[in-house]
Amino acid sequence: MPWWSIAGSGRATVDVTTSLPNANLVLDVYDLDASGTGPLITRQGHLVRSSGPVELDLWSADWIVKAGHRIAVDEAHGRAAGP
């Protein structure tokens, strides 16, 4: 098949361990070409209050993934601003 498509919204479950409350969690999904670069397809963020599983409902997308491309999931985290 020369391509395949992603349509609708997805869901990801991330098992989070945190030592501080109010940490930011962001999950990004990319369409990567052979050189390893490509656009963001969907994402979602969450304020993590404590350790445990976090359900993320990703933004809806309608995307065609070309042959030879791959999907990458990138997770970012950090301490929320404030006290």
LUMGUDO-337519 format. One line per field, with one value per residue (C-alpha): residue in three letters; residue number from 1; x, y, z. Coordinates in steps of 0.25 Angstrom, whole numbers, plus 5000, padded with zeros to 4 digits. Each point is the difference from the previous one (the first is absolute). Last residue first. Example, Ala and Ser with C-alpha at 12.3 -4.5 7.8 and 13.67 -1.06 7.14 Angstrom:
resn	c(SER,ALA)
resi	c(2,1)
px	c(5055,4994)
py	c(4996,4986)
pz	c(5029,5002)
% end
This chain:
resn	c(PRO,GLY,ALA,ALA,ARG,GLY,HIS,ALA,GLU,ASP,VAL,ALA,ILE,ARG,HIS,GLY,ALA,LYS,VAL,ILE,TRP,ASP,ALA,SER,TRP,LEU,ASP,LEU,GLU,VAL,PRO,GLY,SER,SER,ARG,VAL,LEU,HIS,GLY,GLN,ARG,THR,ILE,LEU,PRO,GLY,THR,GLY,SER,ALA,ASP,LEU,ASP,TYR,VAL,ASP,LEU,VAL,LEU,ASN,ALA,ASN,PRO,LEU,SER,THR,THR,VAL,ASP,VAL,THR,ALA,ARG,GLY,SER,GLY,ALA,ILE,SER,TRP,TRP,PRO,MET)
resi	c(83,82,81,80,79,78,77,76,75,74,73,72,71,70,69,68,67,66,65,64,63,62,61,60,59,58,57,56,55,54,53,52,51,50,49,48,47,46,45,44,43,42,41,40,39,38,37,36,35,34,33,32,31,30,29,28,27,26,25,24,23,22,21,20,19,18,17,16,15,14,13,12,11,10,9,8,7,6,5,4,3,2,1)
px	c(5016,4999,5005,4997,5012,5004,4996,5001,4996,5003,4993,5005,4992,5008,5001,5004,4987,4993,4991,4987,4994,4986,5003,4992,5008,5005,4991,5011,4997,5011,5004,5006,5009,4993,4995,5004,4995,4997,5003,4996,5006,4997,5006,5013,5008,5012,5015,5007,5007,4991,4988,4993,4986,4999,4992,5002,4997,5001,5001,5001,5003,4991,5005,5014,5006,4994,4998,4990,4994,4996,4987,4998,4987,4997,4991,4995,5007,5014,5003,5008,5010,5006,4994)
py	c(5109,5004,4995,4985,4991,4992,4990,4996,4988,4998,4989,4998,4994,4995,5004,4990,5001,5013,5003,5007,5008,5003,5004,5001,5005,4989,4995,4997,4990,5001,4988,5002,5011,5013,5013,4999,5012,4994,5003,4995,4999,4997,4999,5008,5001,4993,4997,4987,5000,4989,5007,5002,5002,5005,4998,5009,4996,5011,4998,5012,4998,5005,4991,4996,4986,4995,4987,5000,4987,5006,4996,5005,5003,5004,5009,4999,4996,4995,4995,4991,5001,4994,4986)
pz	c(5177,4985,4987,4997,5001,4987,4990,4986,4993,4985,4992,4986,4988,4988,4985,4989,4993,5003,5013,4996,5012,5005,5015,5013,5012,5009,5012,5010,5012,5011,5008,5014,5007,5005,4996,4985,4992,4986,4986,4986,4986,4986,4986,5002,4988,4995,5002,5001,4986,4995,5003,5014,5003,5014,5013,5012,5015,5010,5015,5010,5014,5011,5012,5001,5001,4988,4993,4988,4993,4987,4993,4986,4993,4986,4992,4986,4987,4998,4986,4992,4988,4988,5004)
% end
